[in-house]
Amino acid sequence: QVQLVESGGGLVQAGGSLRLSCAASGRTFSGNTFSGYRMGWFRQAAGKDREFVAAISRAGGSQWLVDAVKGRFTISRDNAKNTVYLQMNSLKLEDTAHYYCAATTSLGDPQYAEYNYWGQGTQVTVSS
């Protein structure tokens, strides 16, 4: 089974930083390697729909970020380690959510693409 496992969440004060990691393991993704997938981060706050946060291209050369996190969050990946990261700085109360990573073979708009695999998520709670 393919697994995406997120880590790095926790409780942080507003203005603080966290770095989320998402490690891919298990059988290759339907024959493709990790580097064959765009990777995305999504989040879902309590009582709200899941929303796109960021995505990164297969080789890492392109990144997409939702406006609400631009200038504060950075997405990166290490294909040698089968891992994607989300560096979150200047955290705000409204960043509180469960954060998920996901993998997609789609080369369309990553915000609206169909993602093939999802992790279980990690909770980020920002306190005042």
N, C-alpha and C positions, 0 to 999 in steps of 0.2 A: 504494500500500500504506500502511496505517496503521502508524505506528511509535510505540512508547513507548521512550524512551531514558533510562535512569537514569544519573546521575553523582553524584559527591561521596563515593564510598566511599574507603576507604583504611585505613591502619594508624594506630591511636591507642592511647594508654595508657589503662588503666582510670581512670575518673573524667573522662575527656576528652569532647569533643563532636564531632559531625559533623552536617552537614546534607546530606541526600540530596535530589536533584531528579529529577523525571521529566517530560520534555518530550514532548508529543504532537505528531506531525506527520503529513503525508501527507493522503490523502483523508479526508473526514469519516467518522466512524464509522457506516457504514451509513445515511448521511443525517442523522445527528444531529451536533450540535456537541459540543465537549469538555464544555461545561457541561451536556450532557444525560446525562452519565455520573457515577455515583459512582466514586470512585477509591480503590483500596486499596493497602496495602503488605503484602507477605508476606516471609518469610525462610525459608531452609533452611540449617541447619547440616550440616556433614559427617556423613554417616551417619544423618541424621534426616529425618523427613518435613517437607515444607513446612508452615509455620504462619502463620496470620493474625497481623498485627501491628497494623494500624490501617486505618481507612477514613474517608472524608469525604463528606458529602452533596454533591449537585450544585451547590448555591449556597454550600457551605462552612459552613452554619450548624450542622451537626451533625457530631460526630466520634465514632468508636468506637475504643477502644484495648484491647488485651488487658491483663489485669491485670499481667502481668510488666513492662510498660513504662509503666503509668500513673504520672504524676508525673515521668517522665523524658523521654518522647517527646511530641512535638506534631506533628500533621498539619495542613497548611494547603494552600490552593490559590490560584492566580491564574488565573482563567478568561480574562482578557485575554491572558495569556501562554501559555495552554494547558499549564500546569505545575502539578504537585503536589509538595509538599515533605514531608520527614520530618526534623524537628529532633530530634536524639538527644543528650541530655545525660546526664551521670553514667553513662557507658557502663561496662558490666560485661563480664567475660570471656565470660559466657554469651550476650552479644549478638553474638558472632562468628558470622557467617553470610553467605550470599549474599542480598541484598535485591532483591526484585522489586516493581515497581509493576504494577497491573492496572486495567482499566476494566470496569465492569459497568453494564448497563441495569436490573438487578434492583433492586427497592425492598424486597426482603426483608432478612433478617438479613445484613449484609455479610460476616460471618465465614464464612457457609456458602453464600453466593450463587455462582452461576455467573458467572465473569468472562469477558468476550468477547475481551479483548485483554491480552497480557502483554508486558512488556519482557524484555530479556536479562539484566537484573540487574546489580548492582554489589556488589563484595565489601567487607565491613566486617570488619576484624580488630582485636580489642581485646587488647592485650598487658598483662602485669602489670608 
